[in-house]
Amino acid sequence: MRGDADHRAEFGDFTETGYRNIVALARRSYQFARFGSACEGKHVLWRHDVDVSIHRAVALAEIEREEGVVATYFLSLRSLYYNLLERNVQDAVRRIIDLGHDIGLHFDPTCLAANAGIAAWEAAITHERDLLAREFGATPRAVSFHLYGVLKEPAPSQDTVCGMVNAYGDGLKRDYAYVSDSNGVWLHRRLPDVIAQALEPRLQVLTHPEWWTPATMAPRRRLQRAIDGYAAAMEKWYDDIVAASGRPNLR
């Protein structure tokens, strides 16, 4: 595990410019593959678990399109921070798809009872998979599990779950090296170093869009930036509606 000083020294990695540099560097050594596709050469499965900010996800999707690569965006139907049935959020998801990227399901097992069996898991996952497909006209290619590292019971480990590739399946864990930006830091290995060395023939990269901001910030500030952005949008929506209707907006 890396220390606090290491993490602080790497805050500058987590900017839009830093992200573009990492993607451009990765493109030199790796083919960007889609989950479930047959890819025998040196390749990377580039994945985003969209926990907090769909708008940060769009910003990264735009960079990826400009760099000529594809990624998979795992969307949560139970996020505390965004609502996939809200119009602006739906527009953002459709923009990601229009840019050529795939969507996946980011399933939150805490919605289930602690003693839920496999049938309950599969029913809930299938329901959410089908809802995403209906709303966005694109069937999720893969599924990842939210709070995977803190689940009391292990998540399903088979390679496919409800017709989707399991991002935490035994096959991927066995055959692919793995790097993640969880909590806005490189917990074990720094992604720019891994990409520059390009030693692994198969790599799965997990990022969370909220950690990648225009300017350098500490992780907690990056999260607060997303929260404040949503709050400002909610305020503006209310103020605009009140103004359009000619009603009083007392403060």
Secondary structure, DSSP 8 states (H G I E B T S, - for coil): ---HHHHHHTGGGSBHHHHHHHHHHHHHH-EEE-TT----SSEEEEEEEESS-HHHHHHHHHHHHHHT---EEEE-TT-SS--TTSHHHHHHHHHHHHTT-EEEEEE-GGGS-TT--HHHHHHHHHHHHHHHHHHHS----EEEETTGGG-SS----SSEETTEEETT-HHHHHHSEEEE-GGGS-SSS-HHHHHHH---SEEEEEE-GGG-BSS---HHHHHHHHHHHHHHHHHHHHHHHHHHHT-----
